[in-house]
């Protein structure tokens, strides 16, 4: 069998023409077969299709992360021990859920209660995420570090260690999130394009406020004014809702 670079243009064109229908009737039959195959095909039940869709989603996410400007100031650690340990494997991602059809339904489905979770105390899961945040910032992967930071904020928003970290790095993190948003005049709308990932959190109040305000008319700067929370918390939560598939930036 010849390699592609060994086939002449004439041979390649002839091979392609042989696969075309000989008449309009045959073309109609082939078109009907293709339509039926597409109608019967379920990408979520096909391992290859699911992998391709997930790869495309990750590539789009990475493309957006690469647009974030370089981190001008080093992120400061809360304590020396956390960043010295090697990065360990995180728990598996949550299973995607069906996308609700209305904002109130989105708000009612957005969170998953954490059983036996003590608010304000870090578990091994939170410590692993914190280590990833430090390592990813050190590697220059600001987008990956921000994604881990958002997940940590969702899991334990009132932890003393996290509050200290956010306080020490507030100016740098605000600059990163404002750059990621592009402009504070952008608006958010409930997403209909992909299935969301349920967000584990013991405190969903801020997320629910932002989802209910996401009507496609209010700009992000209004969220900061009306959410009654620090700007960094608002931007962290908005970004995570977008990453998780609940909101879209317009």
N, C-alpha and C positions, 0 to 999 in steps of 0.2 A: 504493500500500500504506500502510495506517495505521501510525503509530507505536504502541508499546505503551500510551503514556499517552492515546492517542486512542480506544482500544478500551474499550467499556463492559464492566462485569462480566458482563452477560448474554451479550454476544457472546463473551467469553473463555471462559465456562463452556460455552457451546454448542460452541465449537471443540474444547475438551478432550473433551467427551462424544462427539463424532463419531469420535475416535480410539480409543475403548474398544470391545472386542469386543461383539458383539450377543448372544452366548450363551456358556454355560459351555464348550461344545465348542471354539468359536473361541478362548476364553481359554486353554484347555489347549494348543491348537496354538501360540498365541503364546508361552506360557510355555516350551514345548519348544524353540521357535526361539531364544528368549533364552538358555536354558541351553546349547544347542549353540554359539551364538555366543561365549558366555563360555568354554566349554571349549576352543574353537579359538583364542581370542585370546591372543596372547603379547605382553604389554606391553613386553618388552625389545626386540622387533623392530619396535615401533611408535614412531616418532620423537616424536609428540605425547605418548603415554602415558609414555615414558621421561622427557621433559622435565617433565611434571607430577609424576611421582614424585620426580625430583631436586629440583624446586622445593619440594615438601612436606618432603623431608628437610632441605633448607637452612633452611626456615622453622622447623622443629622445633629445629634446632641453634641458630638465632638467638634463638628464644624462650628457650632454656635459657641462652644467653649473657647475655641482658638481665636475668636474675635475679641475675647476679653483682653484688655490691655495688660502689659507686664506689671507685676507686683512691685511697686516702688519702694516699699518698706517691708522689712522682714517681719514675719508673724512671730510674736513672742509666745513662748511656752508658759503654761500655768505652773508646771513643775518640771524639773529635769528628768525625773524617772520615766515619764510617759513616753518621751520621744527616743529614749535610749533602747527600749525593747524592740525587737524585730517585728515587722508587720505580720499579724496573724490572720487566719482566714475568718471572714465575717460570716454571720449566720446567713442562710439562703434567703433570697429575695422573696417578698410576699407574692402570693398567687394573684394575678390580675383578676379583677371583678368586672361585671357588666357595667356599662356606662349608664347612669341614670339619665332621664330625659328632661328634667327641669332643675332649676337652681336649688329649690328647696329639697328636692330628692337627692341632688348631689350633696348638699349639706348634711342630710340625714345619713348618708352612706359613706362619708369621707373617712371616718375614723374607725379603728378597731381597738376596743378596750384592751389594756395590758393586764392580764391576770396576775395577782400577787405582786404588783409593782409598787414599790414604796416611793412616792414623789420626793424629789430632792436628793436621792441617793444614787450614785453611779454603780452599775453592775459591771460584770466583765464585758458585756456587749458595748456599753458606753465607753469603757476604757479602750477597747479595740478601735472604735470609731475615732476617738481622740488621737490615738497613735497614728491612724491613717491620715488624719488631717495634718498633723505635724510633718509626717514623711512626705506627703504629696506636695505641700507647700515648699518643702526643702528641695524637692525634685523639679519644681517649677510647674507642676500640674495644678494650676489654680482652679480650673473647672472641676477636676476630680475632688480637690480639697473642699470646695464649696458644696458639692453634692453630699459629701460625708458630714460636713458641718451642719447642713440642713437636717439630715437624718438624726444627728445627735440632738439638735435643738427640738425636734419633734418628740424624741424619746424621753428627754428629761430637761424641759425648758427652764425649770427653776433650780437646777443644780448649782451649788456654790462654785464648783470648779468651772462650769461653763460660763457663769456670769463674770467670773474673773477674766477668763480668756477673751470674752467679747468686749469687756471693758478695756483691756490692754490693747486690743487691736481694732477698736471701733472705727477709727478714721480710715485705716487701710481697707477694712471689710466694706465699709460704706462706699468707698471709691470703686471697689471691685463690683459691687452689686449695682451701683448706678451705671457703670459702664456696661454691665451685662444687659440691663434694661434698655439702654440706648438713650432714652429720654423719659423723664417722669411724666410726660404728657401722654404716654401710651395708655391704652385701655385694655381691660381683660374681659373675656367672655367664656362661658362654660364650653369645654371642649366636646366635640362630637366625632373627632377624627380617629380616636383610638381608645382602647379600654384603659381605665385608670388602674393604678396600683393602690390598694388600700393602705392608709397611713396609720401605723400604730402610734398612739399618743395618749397620755393621761389627761391632756388639757387641749380640747379642740376649739375653745372659744374664739381665738383669733382666726383660725382657719375658716370657721363658719361665718364670721363677720365678713371676711374678704370674699368668700364665695357669694354671699348674698349681695354684696356691693358690685359684683362683676356683671354689670348689665350692658357693657359695651359703650357706655357713655361717660362714666366717672373715670378720670385719669388717675394714675398711681399716686400722684401728689395729694389727691383728695383722700385716698386710703390712709396715707400717713397722718393726715389731719384728723380724720374721723375715727380711726381704729382705737384711739386712746392707748396706744402702745408705742414703744421706741421705734424710730424709723428703721433701724437695723433689723428688729424683730419682724416688722412688716415685710421688708424686702426678702428676708430669709424665708418667710412663710409663703409669700407669693411665688418665689422662685421654685420652692419645693412643690407647690400645687401645680405649677406648669410642668415640672419634670415628671410628676406622678400622673399626669394626664387629665387633671380635673379642669384646668384653665388653659386658655390660649392667649398670647399677647398679640394685640392688633395695633 
